[in-house]
Amino acid sequence: MQKISDVMTKSPVSIGKDASLQDAAAAMAKHDVGSLPVTDGKRLAGIVTDRDIVLRAVAKGASASARVADAMTRDIVTCASSSDVHAAARMMGEKQIRRLYVVDDGDLVGVVALGDLAKEAPPEEAAKALKKISAA
């Protein structure tokens, strides 16, 4: 059984919940990503996306100095580093998500993207997950 810990990106770039939206946007630009896990210390508190910043903050008149916590999504699908790669691919398809945050004992330890799983899961399983994610 291949584990998530074998394919995940360890110690992903993250941002603190009290950081500003400007800091989050700058980090996204610097690392060429559209989302960042939001942490409270080592604990995963949520996720903030470029879309969250625009729709939940800027569109409502919030300033760039507003806190990340005010725009982030709090309900996040996670898995443990000991999770099976195949089960994670199925979960991503069912939940229609492209990234799965890896949490052990509440602490963010990694992130796994659909592309990471596609390298390890059987091609038909990865294709099925992608089809489900892309639907709707």
N, C-alpha and C positions, 0 to 999 in steps of 0.2 A: 504494500500500500504506500503510494507516494503521498507525503504530507505537504501541507501548505508551507511549512517552514522551509521546505526544499526549493520552493519556487518564488516565494514572496520577496519583495523589496524590503530589506530590513532598515529600520530607523528612517521612515519616510519623512520628507520635509513636512512640517506642520506649523501651525500658528496658534498662539495662545488666545483664549476666549476674550481677553481684555485688550488685545491688539486692535488697532484701528482698521477700518475697511481699506484705507489707503495702504497700510502696511500689507494687508492680505493681497490686494491687487498688485502691489509691487513684487511680492514673493511669487505670485502666479506668473507674472511677466518674466521675472528672473529665471524661474525654473521651467518656463514654457508648459505650464499646466493650467487646467481650467477649474481645479478644485483643490482644496487643502483640508486635511483633517484638522479639527480644532481640539486643542488639548487644554486641560486644566492640570498643570503639572505634567505628569506622565499619563494621566487618565484621559481617555477619549471622551470628549464632551459633545462633539457634533462634527459637521462638515460644512464648509462654506464653498460655494461655487461662484464663478463669475456671474452666472445668472441670478443667484441669490443676492449678490451685491447690487445688481441693476434693478431687479424687480422688488425686492424687499426693502431696499434702502434708498437708492438714488431716485427711483420713480416716485417715492413717497416723500422726497425732499430731505432725506437724511444727508448730513455732511460726510465728507471723507474721513472725518475724525470720529464718526460713530463707531461703537464697539462691534467687533466681529460677532459677539454673542447675540447682538440684536438682529442679525440677518441670517445666522446659521440654521441649518436643519439639525434637529436634535435626535430624531428617530432614525438610527442608522443600523443597517444590517451588518453584522460582524461574524467572525468565526475565530476559532482558536488556532494557534500555530500547529497543533496536533491534528487538525481536521484533515480529512481525506480530500485530495485534489478533485476527484470525480464528484463527490458530494458537493463541494464548493461550486463546481461548474453548474451542476443542476440547480443549486440555490440561486446562483446569479441569473440563470434563465427564468426561474419561477418569479423572482423578485424584480426582474427587468433592470438589473444594475450592471454596470461595466467594471466597477471596482468593489472589492470586498476588503474591509479593514480588519486587520488581524489583531486581536486583543487577548492577552493572557492576564488573568486576575485583574481585569479592569484597565490595564495599561496598554497603550498602543505600542505594538512591537513590529508591525509591518503593514504592507498593503499588497494586494495581489490584483492584477488587472486581468481582464478576459484574455488578452494576448499571452500573458504568462501561463494561464491555464491551457490555452490552445496548444502550447508546446508539449504539455504533459498528458492532457486528457486525450482519449481516443478522438480522432477527427470528427466522427459523427456526433459525439457528445458535445464537442466545442461548437460545431455547426448548429446543433439544436439549441444550445444556449444563446448563441448569437441571434438566431431567428426569433426566439422568444423576446430577447432584449429589444430587438428592432421593431417588433410588432407594437401596434397601438400608436 
